[in-house]
Amino acid sequence: MQVIVFSRRKITLHTSSRQLTALALAIALGAAISLGITRFAYGLLLPSMRTDLGWSYALAGAMNTANATGYFLGALACPWLMRRFGPSLLLVAGALLASVFMVGSGFVTQTEGLLAQRLLAGMASALVFVAGGLLAARLGARDPLRSGLLLGIYYGGTGVGILLSSLLVPVALEGAQAALHGWRWAWWALGALCGLFSLVLVWPARVMAAWAAPVAAAGAVPVTFRWRQFGFGLAGYTLFGVGYIGYMTFVVALLRSQGRSATEITVFYALLGVAVMASSRIWARLLDRFHDGRPLALLNGLLGLATLLPALTHAWGWVMLSGLLFGGVFLSVVASTTALVRHNLPQSAWGQGISAFTTVFAAGQIVGPTVVGWIADGPGGLERGLVFSACALWVGAALALRQRGLMQQAASH
Protein backbone atom coordinates (compact mmCIF):
# COMPACT_ATOMS: atom_id res chain seq x y z
CA MET A 1 0.00 0.00 0.00
CA GLN A 2 2.81 2.43 0.86
CA VAL A 3 4.45 1.77 -2.49
CA ILE A 4 1.22 2.55 -4.31
CA VAL A 5 0.73 5.81 -2.40
CA PHE A 6 4.33 6.83 -3.05
CA SER A 7 3.92 6.03 -6.75
CA ARG A 8 0.77 8.12 -6.98
CA ARG A 9 2.46 11.05 -5.31
CA LYS A 10 5.34 10.78 -7.71
CA ILE A 11 2.99 10.73 -10.71
CA THR A 12 1.08 13.76 -9.37
CA LEU A 13 4.30 15.71 -8.89
CA HIS A 14 5.49 14.79 -12.37
CA THR A 15 2.23 15.97 -13.91
CA SER A 16 2.45 19.25 -12.01
CA SER A 17 6.03 19.72 -13.17
CA ARG A 18 5.03 19.14 -16.79
CA GLN A 19 2.18 21.63 -16.49
CA LEU A 20 4.50 24.28 -15.06
CA THR A 21 6.92 23.73 -17.94
CA ALA A 22 4.08 23.96 -20.47
CA LEU A 23 2.85 27.19 -18.87
CA ALA A 24 6.39 28.64 -18.95
CA LEU A 25 6.75 27.74 -22.63
CA ALA A 26 3.42 29.39 -23.43
CA ILE A 27 4.19 32.54 -21.43
CA ALA A 28 7.55 32.69 -23.22
CA LEU A 29 5.65 33.79 -26.32
CA GLY A 30 5.03 37.04 -24.42
CA ALA A 31 8.78 37.62 -24.31
CA ALA A 32 8.91 36.71 -28.00
CA ILE A 33 6.40 39.49 -28.73
CA SER A 34 7.71 42.17 -26.38
CA LEU A 35 11.44 41.93 -27.15
CA GLY A 36 12.13 39.35 -29.84
CA ILE A 37 9.73 40.89 -32.37
CA THR A 38 8.48 44.31 -31.21
CA ARG A 39 11.96 45.50 -30.19
CA PHE A 40 14.65 43.57 -32.03
CA ALA A 41 13.10 42.83 -35.43
CA TYR A 42 13.53 46.52 -36.23
CA GLY A 43 17.26 45.89 -36.58
CA LEU A 44 16.52 43.63 -39.57
CA LEU A 45 14.35 46.32 -41.18
CA LEU A 46 16.68 49.23 -40.41
CA PRO A 47 18.98 48.95 -43.48
CA SER A 48 16.05 48.86 -45.94
CA MET A 49 14.16 51.66 -44.20
CA ARG A 50 17.28 53.80 -43.88
CA THR A 51 18.06 53.47 -47.59
CA ASP A 52 14.46 54.05 -48.69
CA LEU A 53 13.76 56.99 -46.38
CA GLY A 54 17.22 58.61 -46.39
CA TRP A 55 17.84 58.38 -42.65
CA SER A 56 21.08 59.11 -40.82
CA TYR A 57 22.27 56.57 -38.25
CA ALA A 58 21.22 59.01 -35.51
CA LEU A 59 17.65 59.07 -36.81
CA ALA A 60 17.65 55.30 -37.25
CA GLY A 61 18.76 54.96 -33.62
CA ALA A 62 16.09 57.44 -32.55
CA MET A 63 13.43 54.96 -33.70
CA ASN A 64 14.57 52.49 -31.07
CA THR A 65 14.95 55.36 -28.60
CA ALA A 66 11.26 56.13 -29.17
CA ASN A 67 10.46 52.45 -28.61
CA ALA A 68 12.49 52.44 -25.39
CA THR A 69 10.78 55.65 -24.23
CA GLY A 70 7.42 53.96 -24.65
CA TYR A 71 8.80 50.93 -22.82
CA PHE A 72 9.90 53.23 -19.99
CA LEU A 73 6.44 54.80 -19.71
CA GLY A 74 4.78 51.39 -19.82
CA ALA A 75 7.08 50.07 -17.07
CA LEU A 76 6.21 53.05 -14.86
CA ALA A 77 2.50 52.33 -15.30
CA CYS A 78 2.83 48.57 -14.69
CA PRO A 79 2.64 48.49 -10.85
CA TRP A 80 -0.66 50.40 -10.82
CA LEU A 81 -2.06 48.47 -13.78
CA MET A 82 -1.19 45.11 -12.23
CA ARG A 83 -2.84 46.08 -8.96
CA ARG A 84 -5.92 47.21 -10.88
CA PHE A 85 -6.25 44.46 -13.49
CA GLY A 86 -3.82 41.69 -12.53
CA PRO A 87 -0.85 40.37 -14.54
CA SER A 88 -2.84 37.81 -16.55
CA LEU A 89 -5.14 40.38 -18.16
CA LEU A 90 -2.21 42.76 -18.66
CA LEU A 91 -0.23 40.06 -20.47
CA VAL A 92 -2.91 39.39 -23.07
CA ALA A 93 -4.05 43.02 -23.49
CA GLY A 94 -0.47 44.24 -23.92
CA ALA A 95 0.26 41.52 -26.50
CA LEU A 96 -2.81 42.40 -28.56
CA LEU A 97 -1.97 46.11 -28.46
CA ALA A 98 1.63 45.40 -29.50
CA SER A 99 0.29 43.41 -32.47
CA VAL A 100 -1.91 46.32 -33.56
CA PHE A 101 0.91 48.86 -33.33
CA MET A 102 3.32 46.59 -35.23
CA VAL A 103 0.81 46.31 -38.07
CA GLY A 104 0.29 50.08 -37.89
CA SER A 105 3.98 50.70 -38.56
CA GLY A 106 3.43 49.39 -42.08
CA PHE A 107 0.89 52.10 -42.88
CA VAL A 108 3.18 55.06 -42.08
CA THR A 109 6.18 56.48 -43.92
CA GLN A 110 6.53 59.88 -42.24
CA THR A 111 9.23 60.09 -39.56
CA GLU A 112 6.85 61.51 -36.94
CA GLY A 113 4.29 58.76 -37.54
CA LEU A 114 6.89 55.99 -37.32
CA LEU A 115 8.29 57.47 -34.12
CA ALA A 116 4.76 57.48 -32.66
CA GLN A 117 4.18 53.87 -33.68
CA ARG A 118 7.47 52.78 -32.13
CA LEU A 119 6.59 54.67 -28.94
CA LEU A 120 3.17 52.99 -28.65
CA ALA A 121 4.58 49.55 -29.44
CA GLY A 122 7.16 50.08 -26.69
CA MET A 123 4.47 50.93 -24.14
CA ALA A 124 2.48 47.82 -25.00
CA SER A 125 5.54 45.56 -24.97
CA ALA A 126 6.49 46.73 -21.46
CA LEU A 127 3.10 45.60 -20.17
CA VAL A 128 3.67 42.18 -21.73
CA PHE A 129 7.23 41.80 -20.49
CA VAL A 130 6.66 42.86 -16.88
CA ALA A 131 3.44 40.86 -16.50
CA GLY A 132 5.05 37.80 -18.08
CA GLY A 133 8.11 38.12 -15.85
CA LEU A 134 5.93 38.22 -12.74
CA LEU A 135 3.93 35.18 -13.86
CA ALA A 136 7.17 33.30 -14.63
CA ALA A 137 8.48 34.13 -11.14
CA ARG A 138 5.25 32.74 -9.67
CA LEU A 139 5.75 29.54 -11.65
CA GLY A 140 9.23 29.27 -10.13
CA ALA A 141 7.79 29.67 -6.64
CA ARG A 142 5.69 26.54 -7.24
CA ASP A 143 8.79 24.53 -8.16
CA PRO A 144 11.77 26.07 -6.30
CA LEU A 145 14.21 23.41 -7.50
CA ARG A 146 13.60 24.46 -11.11
CA SER A 147 12.87 28.14 -10.60
CA GLY A 148 15.96 29.29 -12.50
CA LEU A 149 15.06 27.04 -15.43
CA LEU A 150 11.44 28.23 -15.54
CA LEU A 151 12.58 31.86 -15.49
CA GLY A 152 15.10 31.08 -18.22
CA ILE A 153 12.42 29.45 -20.37
CA TYR A 154 10.32 32.61 -20.17
CA TYR A 155 13.11 35.01 -21.04
CA GLY A 156 14.46 32.57 -23.61
CA GLY A 157 11.20 33.05 -25.49
CA THR A 158 12.80 36.20 -26.85
CA GLY A 159 14.98 33.89 -28.92
CA VAL A 160 11.88 32.42 -30.56
CA GLY A 161 10.93 35.92 -31.70
CA ILE A 162 14.46 36.63 -32.93
CA LEU A 163 14.69 33.32 -34.81
CA LEU A 164 11.30 33.66 -36.50
CA SER A 165 11.99 37.31 -37.36
CA SER A 166 15.29 36.31 -38.97
CA LEU A 167 13.40 33.92 -41.23
CA LEU A 168 10.28 36.00 -41.85
CA VAL A 169 11.70 39.47 -42.53
CA PRO A 170 14.10 38.53 -45.39
CA VAL A 171 11.30 36.61 -47.13
CA ALA A 172 8.92 39.56 -46.79
CA LEU A 173 11.54 42.03 -48.03
CA GLU A 174 12.45 39.80 -50.96
CA GLY A 175 8.84 39.29 -51.96
CA ALA A 176 8.07 43.02 -51.83
CA GLN A 177 11.15 44.31 -53.65
CA ALA A 178 9.10 45.75 -56.50
CA ALA A 179 6.53 47.36 -54.20
CA LEU A 180 6.70 50.98 -53.06
CA HIS A 181 8.22 51.04 -49.54
CA GLY A 182 8.48 47.26 -49.64
CA TRP A 183 9.65 47.11 -46.02
CA ARG A 184 6.02 47.74 -44.99
CA TRP A 185 5.17 44.12 -45.81
CA ALA A 186 7.66 42.96 -43.18
CA TRP A 187 5.90 45.06 -40.53
CA TRP A 188 2.57 43.52 -41.48
CA ALA A 189 3.98 40.00 -41.35
CA LEU A 190 5.54 40.64 -37.94
CA GLY A 191 2.29 42.12 -36.64
CA ALA A 192 0.38 39.05 -37.80
CA LEU A 193 2.89 36.80 -36.00
CA CYS A 194 2.43 38.82 -32.80
CA GLY A 195 -1.33 38.44 -33.16
CA LEU A 196 -1.02 34.67 -33.45
CA PHE A 197 1.18 34.50 -30.35
CA SER A 198 -1.31 36.71 -28.48
CA LEU A 199 -4.03 34.11 -29.00
CA VAL A 200 -1.79 31.39 -27.51
CA LEU A 201 -1.19 33.56 -24.43
CA VAL A 202 -4.88 33.39 -23.53
CA TRP A 203 -4.41 29.84 -22.18
CA PRO A 204 -1.65 30.48 -19.57
CA ALA A 205 -3.25 33.80 -18.62
CA ARG A 206 -6.58 32.08 -17.95
CA VAL A 207 -4.99 29.24 -15.95
CA MET A 208 -2.85 31.49 -13.78
CA ALA A 209 -5.63 34.04 -13.23
CA ALA A 210 -7.41 31.33 -11.24
CA TRP A 211 -4.46 31.01 -8.86
CA ALA A 212 -4.71 33.00 -5.65
CA ALA A 213 -2.51 36.09 -5.67
CA PRO A 214 0.24 35.97 -3.00
CA VAL A 215 -0.41 38.06 0.11
CA ALA A 216 1.61 38.81 3.20
CA ALA A 217 1.04 36.45 6.13
CA ALA A 218 -1.44 37.59 8.78
CA GLY A 219 0.25 39.81 11.33
CA ALA A 220 3.44 40.10 9.29
CA VAL A 221 4.91 43.49 8.52
CA PRO A 222 4.46 44.13 4.78
CA VAL A 223 7.75 44.14 2.90
CA THR A 224 8.07 46.49 -0.07
CA PHE A 225 10.73 47.02 -2.70
CA ARG A 226 13.22 49.74 -1.69
CA TRP A 227 15.32 51.23 -4.43
CA ARG A 228 18.22 52.05 -2.11
CA GLN A 229 18.70 48.38 -1.13
CA PHE A 230 19.12 47.40 -4.79
CA GLY A 231 21.02 50.52 -5.87
CA PHE A 232 24.12 48.86 -7.36
CA GLY A 233 22.05 46.22 -9.13
CA LEU A 234 19.77 48.89 -10.59
CA ALA A 235 22.77 50.95 -11.74
CA GLY A 236 24.41 47.93 -13.36
CA TYR A 237 21.16 47.02 -15.09
CA THR A 238 20.71 50.58 -16.37
CA LEU A 239 24.08 50.36 -18.09
CA PHE A 240 23.13 46.96 -19.46
CA GLY A 241 20.21 48.74 -21.14
CA VAL A 242 22.57 51.40 -22.51
CA GLY A 243 25.08 48.89 -23.84
CA TYR A 244 23.22 45.92 -25.22
CA ILE A 245 20.66 47.86 -27.27
CA GLY A 246 23.35 49.45 -29.45
CA TYR A 247 24.40 45.97 -30.60
CA MET A 248 20.86 44.75 -31.24
CA THR A 249 19.93 47.94 -33.10
CA PHE A 250 22.96 48.24 -35.37
CA VAL A 251 24.68 44.87 -35.71
CA VAL A 252 22.77 43.98 -38.89
CA ALA A 253 23.58 47.39 -40.37
CA LEU A 254 27.24 46.82 -39.45
CA LEU A 255 27.28 43.43 -41.18
CA ARG A 256 25.68 45.00 -44.27
CA SER A 257 28.36 47.72 -44.30
CA GLN A 258 31.03 45.01 -44.09
CA GLY A 259 29.65 43.42 -47.26
CA ARG A 260 27.95 40.39 -45.74
CA SER A 261 25.33 38.69 -47.90
CA ALA A 262 21.65 38.39 -46.99
CA THR A 263 22.15 34.67 -46.35
CA GLU A 264 25.07 35.27 -43.98
CA ILE A 265 23.07 37.86 -42.04
CA THR A 266 20.08 35.52 -41.78
CA VAL A 267 22.30 32.72 -40.46
CA PHE A 268 23.97 35.08 -37.98
CA TYR A 269 20.68 36.43 -36.63
CA ALA A 270 19.01 33.00 -36.54
CA LEU A 271 21.90 31.47 -34.56
CA LEU A 272 21.77 34.40 -32.16
CA GLY A 273 18.10 33.55 -31.57
CA VAL A 274 18.85 29.85 -31.07
CA ALA A 275 21.52 30.78 -28.52
CA VAL A 276 18.95 32.86 -26.62
CA MET A 277 16.66 29.83 -26.39
CA ALA A 278 19.51 27.61 -25.18
CA SER A 279 20.57 30.11 -22.52
CA SER A 280 17.78 29.04 -20.14
CA ARG A 281 19.64 25.82 -19.34
CA ILE A 282 23.15 27.26 -19.51
CA TRP A 283 22.68 29.79 -16.71
CA ALA A 284 19.85 28.24 -14.61
CA ARG A 285 22.13 26.97 -11.82
CA LEU A 286 23.96 30.30 -11.62
CA LEU A 287 20.66 32.13 -11.09
CA ASP A 288 19.54 29.64 -8.45
CA ARG A 289 22.81 29.66 -6.53
CA PHE A 290 23.62 33.34 -5.98
CA HIS A 291 21.38 35.84 -4.19
CA ASP A 292 23.49 38.92 -4.94
CA GLY A 293 24.75 40.82 -7.99
CA ARG A 294 27.41 38.37 -9.12
CA PRO A 295 25.32 36.76 -11.90
CA LEU A 296 24.46 40.20 -13.29
CA ALA A 297 28.13 41.23 -13.14
CA LEU A 298 29.43 38.08 -14.86
CA LEU A 299 26.84 38.18 -17.63
CA ASN A 300 27.34 41.91 -18.26
CA GLY A 301 31.07 41.32 -18.57
CA LEU A 302 30.62 38.51 -21.11
CA LEU A 303 28.16 40.62 -23.05
CA GLY A 304 30.71 43.43 -23.29
CA LEU A 305 33.17 41.00 -24.85
CA ALA A 306 30.58 39.80 -27.37
CA THR A 307 29.74 43.39 -28.30
CA LEU A 308 33.38 44.35 -28.83
CA LEU A 309 34.31 41.48 -31.18
CA PRO A 310 32.67 42.75 -34.41
CA ALA A 311 34.14 46.20 -33.72
CA LEU A 312 37.68 44.75 -33.66
CA THR A 313 37.57 42.27 -36.53
CA HIS A 314 35.64 41.50 -39.71
CA ALA A 315 36.69 37.83 -39.62
CA TRP A 316 33.50 35.81 -40.07
CA GLY A 317 34.37 33.21 -37.43
CA TRP A 318 34.81 35.84 -34.73
CA VAL A 319 31.66 37.66 -35.82
CA MET A 320 29.67 34.42 -35.54
CA LEU A 321 31.19 33.78 -32.12
CA SER A 322 30.06 37.26 -31.13
CA GLY A 323 26.47 36.49 -32.11
CA LEU A 324 26.43 33.14 -30.32
CA LEU A 325 27.94 34.57 -27.14
CA PHE A 326 25.64 37.59 -27.20
CA GLY A 327 22.57 35.43 -27.73
CA GLY A 328 23.63 32.99 -25.05
CA VAL A 329 23.98 35.72 -22.46
CA PHE A 330 21.87 38.83 -22.91
CA LEU A 331 18.41 37.57 -21.90
CA SER A 332 19.95 35.78 -18.92
CA VAL A 333 21.02 39.23 -17.72
CA VAL A 334 17.32 40.10 -17.61
CA ALA A 335 16.53 36.81 -15.85
CA SER A 336 19.26 37.51 -13.28
CA THR A 337 17.46 40.64 -12.06
CA THR A 338 14.18 38.75 -11.67
CA ALA A 339 16.10 36.08 -9.73
CA LEU A 340 17.65 38.80 -7.56
CA VAL A 341 14.18 40.12 -6.72
CA ARG A 342 12.78 36.63 -6.15
CA HIS A 343 15.63 35.63 -3.81
CA ASN A 344 15.44 38.74 -1.67
CA LEU A 345 11.76 39.74 -1.48
CA PRO A 346 8.46 38.02 -0.61
CA GLN A 347 6.10 37.22 -3.46
CA SER A 348 3.84 40.15 -2.61
CA ALA A 349 6.69 42.56 -3.52
CA TRP A 350 7.90 40.83 -6.68
CA GLY A 351 5.75 42.98 -8.97
CA GLN A 352 7.28 46.17 -7.54
CA GLY A 353 10.80 44.83 -7.90
CA ILE A 354 10.42 43.57 -11.45
CA SER A 355 8.78 46.86 -12.48
CA ALA A 356 11.62 48.86 -10.94
CA PHE A 357 14.30 46.90 -12.79
CA THR A 358 12.30 47.12 -16.02
CA THR A 359 12.03 50.90 -15.58
CA VAL A 360 15.79 51.45 -15.32
CA PHE A 361 16.36 48.95 -18.12
CA ALA A 362 14.07 51.06 -20.31
CA ALA A 363 15.80 54.27 -19.25
CA GLY A 364 19.14 52.84 -20.37
CA GLN A 365 17.67 51.80 -23.71
CA ILE A 366 16.49 55.37 -24.31
CA VAL A 367 20.09 56.58 -24.16
CA GLY A 368 21.86 53.74 -25.97
CA PRO A 369 20.57 53.82 -29.58
CA THR A 370 20.79 57.59 -29.98
CA VAL A 371 24.32 57.81 -28.56
CA VAL A 372 25.58 54.87 -30.66
CA GLY A 373 23.89 56.33 -33.75
CA TRP A 374 25.45 59.73 -33.12
CA ILE A 375 28.90 58.13 -32.71
CA ALA A 376 28.34 56.01 -35.85
CA ASP A 377 27.66 59.14 -37.93
CA GLY A 378 31.17 60.33 -37.02
CA PRO A 379 34.55 59.18 -38.34
CA GLY A 380 34.69 55.97 -36.31
CA GLY A 381 31.52 54.52 -37.80
CA LEU A 382 29.45 51.76 -36.24
CA GLU A 383 32.57 50.04 -34.90
CA ARG A 384 33.30 52.96 -32.58
CA GLY A 385 29.65 52.96 -31.47
CA LEU A 386 29.95 49.32 -30.41
CA VAL A 387 33.12 50.13 -28.44
CA PHE A 388 31.02 52.62 -26.45
CA SER A 389 28.40 49.91 -25.88
CA ALA A 390 31.01 47.43 -24.62
CA CYS A 391 32.44 49.99 -22.20
CA ALA A 392 28.98 50.73 -20.82
CA LEU A 393 28.43 47.01 -20.21
CA TRP A 394 31.75 46.62 -18.39
CA VAL A 395 31.08 49.59 -16.11
CA GLY A 396 27.68 48.03 -15.41
CA ALA A 397 29.41 44.76 -14.49
CA ALA A 398 31.66 46.55 -12.00
CA LEU A 399 28.67 48.22 -10.35
CA ALA A 400 26.60 45.02 -10.23
CA LEU A 401 29.46 43.22 -8.50
CA ARG A 402 28.88 45.51 -5.50
CA GLN A 403 25.22 44.50 -5.15
CA ARG A 404 24.73 42.30 -2.10
CA GLY A 405 21.72 40.24 -1.07
CA LEU A 406 19.45 41.67 1.61
CA MET A 407 20.57 39.01 4.11
CA GLN A 408 24.19 40.06 3.52
CA GLN A 409 23.23 43.71 3.99
CA ALA A 410 21.40 42.93 7.24
CA ALA A 411 24.39 40.93 8.57
CA SER A 412 26.76 43.85 7.94
CA HIS A 413 24.67 46.27 10.05
C-alpha positions in Angstrom: 0.0 0.0 0.0 2.8 2.4 0.9 4.5 1.8 -2.5 1.2 2.6 -4.3 0.7 5.8 -2.4 4.3 6.8 -3.0 3.9 6.0 -6.8 0.8 8.1 -7.0 2.5 11.1 -5.3 5.3 10.8 -7.7 3.0 10.7 -10.7 1.1 13.8 -9.4 4.3 15.7 -8.9 5.5 14.8 -12.4 2.2 16.0 -13.9 2.4 19.2 -12.0 6.0 19.7 -13.2 5.0 19.1 -16.8 2.2 21.6 -16.5 4.5 24.3 -15.1 6.9 23.7 -17.9 4.1 24.0 -20.5 2.9 27.2 -18.9 6.4 28.6 -18.9 6.8 27.7 -22.6 3.4 29.4 -23.4 4.2 32.5 -21.4 7.5 32.7 -23.2 5.6 33.8 -26.3 5.0 37.0 -24.4 8.8 37.6 -24.3 8.9 36.7 -28.0 6.4 39.5 -28.7 7.7 42.2 -26.4 11.4 41.9 -27.1 12.1 39.3 -29.8 9.7 40.9 -32.4 8.5 44.3 -31.2 12.0 45.5 -30.2 14.7 43.6 -32.0 13.1 42.8 -35.4 13.5 46.5 -36.2 17.3 45.9 -36.6 16.5 43.6 -39.6 14.4 46.3 -41.2 16.7 49.2 -40.4 19.0 48.9 -43.5 16.1 48.9 -45.9 14.2 51.7 -44.2 17.3 53.8 -43.9 18.1 53.5 -47.6 14.5 54.1 -48.7 13.8 57.0 -46.4 17.2 58.6 -46.4 17.8 58.4 -42.6 21.1 59.1 -40.8 22.3 56.6 -38.2 21.2 59.0 -35.5 17.6 59.1 -36.8 17.7 55.3 -37.3 18.8 55.0 -33.6 16.1 57.4 -32.5 13.4 55.0 -33.7 14.6 52.5 -31.1 14.9 55.4 -28.6 11.3 56.1 -29.2 10.5 52.4 -28.6 12.5 52.4 -25.4 10.8 55.7 -24.2 7.4 54.0 -24.6 8.8 50.9 -22.8 9.9 53.2 -20.0 6.4 54.8 -19.7 4.8 51.4 -19.8 7.1 50.1 -17.1 6.2 53.0 -14.9 2.5 52.3 -15.3 2.8 48.6 -14.7 2.6 48.5 -10.9 -0.7 50.4 -10.8 -2.1 48.5 -13.8 -1.2 45.1 -12.2 -2.8 46.1 -9.0 -5.9 47.2 -10.9 -6.2 44.5 -13.5 -3.8 41.7 -12.5 -0.8 40.4 -14.5 -2.8 37.8 -16.6 -5.1 40.4 -18.2 -2.2 42.8 -18.7 -0.2 40.1 -20.5 -2.9 39.4 -23.1 -4.1 43.0 -23.5 -0.5 44.2 -23.9 0.3 41.5 -26.5 -2.8 42.4 -28.6 -2.0 46.1 -28.5 1.6 45.4 -29.5 0.3 43.4 -32.5 -1.9 46.3 -33.6 0.9 48.9 -33.3 3.3 46.6 -35.2 0.8 46.3 -38.1 0.3 50.1 -37.9 4.0 50.7 -38.6 3.4 49.4 -42.1 0.9 52.1 -42.9 3.2 55.1 -42.1 6.2 56.5 -43.9 6.5 59.9 -42.2 9.2 60.1 -39.6 6.8 61.5 -36.9 4.3 58.8 -37.5 6.9 56.0 -37.3 8.3 57.5 -34.1 4.8 57.5 -32.7 4.2 53.9 -33.7 7.5 52.8 -32.1 6.6 54.7 -28.9 3.2 53.0 -28.7 4.6 49.6 -29.4 7.2 50.1 -26.7 4.5 50.9 -24.1 2.5 47.8 -25.0 5.5 45.6 -25.0 6.5 46.7 -21.5 3.1 45.6 -20.2 3.7 42.2 -21.7 7.2 41.8 -20.5 6.7 42.9 -16.9 3.4 40.9 -16.5 5.1 37.8 -18.1 8.1 38.1 -15.8 5.9 38.2 -12.7 3.9 35.2 -13.9 7.2 33.3 -14.6 8.5 34.1 -11.1 5.2 32.7 -9.7 5.8 29.5 -11.6 9.2 29.3 -10.1 7.8 29.7 -6.6 5.7 26.5 -7.2 8.8 24.5 -8.2 11.8 26.1 -6.3 14.2 23.4 -7.5 13.6 24.5 -11.1 12.9 28.1 -10.6 16.0 29.3 -12.5 15.1 27.0 -15.4 11.4 28.2 -15.5 12.6 31.9 -15.5 15.1 31.1 -18.2 12.4 29.4 -20.4 10.3 32.6 -20.2 13.1 35.0 -21.0 14.5 32.6 -23.6 11.2 33.1 -25.5 12.8 36.2 -26.9 15.0 33.9 -28.9 11.9 32.4 -30.6 10.9 35.9 -31.7 14.5 36.6 -32.9 14.7 33.3 -34.8 11.3 33.7 -36.5 12.0 37.3 -37.4 15.3 36.3 -39.0 13.4 33.9 -41.2 10.3 36.0 -41.8 11.7 39.5 -42.5 14.1 38.5 -45.4 11.3 36.6 -47.1 8.9 39.6 -46.8 11.5 42.0 -48.0 12.5 39.8 -51.0 8.8 39.3 -52.0 8.1 43.0 -51.8 11.2 44.3 -53.6 9.1 45.7 -56.5 6.5 47.4 -54.2 6.7 51.0 -53.1 8.2 51.0 -49.5 8.5 47.3 -49.6 9.6 47.1 -46.0 6.0 47.7 -45.0 5.2 44.1 -45.8 7.7 43.0 -43.2 5.9 45.1 -40.5 2.6 43.5 -41.5 4.0 40.0 -41.4 5.5 40.6 -37.9 2.3 42.1 -36.6 0.4 39.0 -37.8 2.9 36.8 -36.0 2.4 38.8 -32.8 -1.3 38.4 -33.2 -1.0 34.7 -33.5 1.2 34.5 -30.3 -1.3 36.7 -28.5 -4.0 34.1 -29.0 -1.8 31.4 -27.5 -1.2 33.6 -24.4 -4.9 33.4 -23.5 -4.4 29.8 -22.2 -1.7 30.5 -19.6 -3.3 33.8 -18.6 -6.6 32.1 -17.9 -5.0 29.2 -16.0 -2.8 31.5 -13.8 -5.6 34.0 -13.2 -7.4 31.3 -11.2 -4.5 31.0 -8.9 -4.7 33.0 -5.6 -2.5 36.1 -5.7 0.2 36.0 -3.0 -0.4 38.1 0.1 1.6 38.8 3.2 1.0 36.4 6.1 -1.4 37.6 8.8 0.2 39.8 11.3 3.4 40.1 9.3 4.9 43.5 8.5 4.5 44.1 4.8 7.8 44.1 2.9 8.1 46.5 -0.1 10.7 47.0 -2.7 13.2 49.7 -1.7 15.3 51.2 -4.4 18.2 52.0 -2.1 18.7 48.4 -1.1 19.1 47.4 -4.8 21.0 50.5 -5.9 24.1 48.9 -7.4 22.1 46.2 -9.1 19.8 48.9 -10.6 22.8 50.9 -11.7 24.4 47.9 -13.4 21.2 47.0 -15.1 20.7 50.6 -16.4 24.1 50.4 -18.1 23.1 47.0 -19.5 20.2 48.7 -21.1 22.6 51.4 -22.5 25.1 48.9 -23.8 23.2 45.9 -25.2 20.7 47.9 -27.3 23.4 49.5 -29.5 24.4 46.0 -30.6 20.9 44.7 -31.2 19.9 47.9 -33.1 23.0 48.2 -35.4 24.7 44.9 -35.7 22.8 44.0 -38.9 23.6 47.4 -40.4 27.2 46.8 -39.4 27.3 43.4 -41.2 25.7 45.0 -44.3 28.4 47.7 -44.3 31.0 45.0 -44.1 29.7 43.4 -47.3 28.0 40.4 -45.7 25.3 38.7 -47.9 21.7 38.4 -47.0 22.1 34.7 -46.3 25.1 35.3 -44.0 23.1 37.9 -42.0 20.1 35.5 -41.8 22.3 32.7 -40.5 24.0 35.1 -38.0 20.7 36.4 -36.6 19.0 33.0 -36.5 21.9 31.5 -34.6 21.8 34.4 -32.2 18.1 33.6 -31.6 18.8 29.8 -31.1 21.5 30.8 -28.5 18.9 32.9 -26.6 16.7 29.8 -26.4 19.5 27.6 -25.2 20.6 30.1 -22.5 17.8 29.0 -20.1 19.6 25.8 -19.3 23.2 27.3 -19.5 22.7 29.8 -16.7 19.8 28.2 -14.6 22.1 27.0 -11.8 24.0 30.3 -11.6 20.7 32.1 -11.1 19.5 29.6 -8.4 22.8 29.7 -6.5 23.6 33.3 -6.0 21.4 35.8 -4.2 23.5 38.9 -4.9 24.8 40.8 -8.0 27.4 38.4 -9.1 25.3 36.8 -11.9 24.5 40.2 -13.3 28.1 41.2 -13.1 29.4 38.1 -14.9 26.8 38.2 -17.6 27.3 41.9 -18.3 31.1 41.3 -18.6 30.6 38.5 -21.1 28.2 40.6 -23.0 30.7 43.4 -23.3 33.2 41.0 -24.8 30.6 39.8 -27.4 29.7 43.4 -28.3 33.4 44.4 -28.8 34.3 41.5 -31.2 32.7 42.7 -34.4 34.1 46.2 -33.7 37.7 44.8 -33.7 37.6 42.3 -36.5 35.6 41.5 -39.7 36.7 37.8 -39.6 33.5 35.8 -40.1 34.4 33.2 -37.4 34.8 35.8 -34.7 31.7 37.7 -35.8 29.7 34.4 -35.5 31.2 33.8 -32.1 30.1 37.3 -31.1 26.5 36.5 -32.1 26.4 33.1 -30.3 27.9 34.6 -27.1 25.6 37.6 -27.2 22.6 35.4 -27.7 23.6 33.0 -25.1 24.0 35.7 -22.5 21.9 38.8 -22.9 18.4 37.6 -21.9 20.0 35.8 -18.9 21.0 39.2 -17.7 17.3 40.1 -17.6 16.5 36.8 -15.9 19.3 37.5 -13.3 17.5 40.6 -12.1 14.2 38.7 -11.7 16.1 36.1 -9.7 17.6 38.8 -7.6 14.2 40.1 -6.7 12.8 36.6 -6.1 15.6 35.6 -3.8 15.4 38.7 -1.7 11.8 39.7 -1.5 8.5 38.0 -0.6 6.1 37.2 -3.5 3.8 40.1 -2.6 6.7 42.6 -3.5 7.9 40.8 -6.7 5.8 43.0 -9.0 7.3 46.2 -7.5 10.8 44.8 -7.9 10.4 43.6 -11.5 8.8 46.9 -12.5 11.6 48.9 -10.9 14.3 46.9 -12.8 12.3 47.1 -16.0 12.0 50.9 -15.6 15.8 51.5 -15.3 16.4 48.9 -18.1 14.1 51.1 -20.3 15.8 54.3 -19.3 19.1 52.8 -20.4 17.7 51.8 -23.7 16.5 55.4 -24.3 20.1 56.6 -24.2 21.9 53.7 -26.0 20.6 53.8 -29.6 20.8 57.6 -30.0 24.3 57.8 -28.6 25.6 54.9 -30.7 23.9 56.3 -33.8 25.5 59.7 -33.1 28.9 58.1 -32.7 28.3 56.0 -35.8 27.7 59.1 -37.9 31.2 60.3 -37.0 34.6 59.2 -38.3 34.7 56.0 -36.3 31.5 54.5 -37.8 29.4 51.8 -36.2 32.6 50.0 -34.9 33.3 53.0 -32.6 29.7 53.0 -31.5 30.0 49.3 -30.4 33.1 50.1 -28.4 31.0 52.6 -26.5 28.4 49.9 -25.9 31.0 47.4 -24.6 32.4 50.0 -22.2 29.0 50.7 -20.8 28.4 47.0 -20.2 31.7 46.6 -18.4 31.1 49.6 -16.1 27.7 48.0 -15.4 29.4 44.8 -14.5 31.7 46.5 -12.0 28.7 48.2 -10.4 26.6 45.0 -10.2 29.5 43.2 -8.5 28.9 45.5 -5.5 25.2 44.5 -5.2 24.7 42.3 -2.1 21.7 40.2 -1.1 19.4 41.7 1.6 20.6 39.0 4.1 24.2 40.1 3.5 23.2 43.7 4.0 21.4 42.9 7.2 24.4 40.9 8.6 26.8 43.8 7.9 24.7 46.3 10.1 
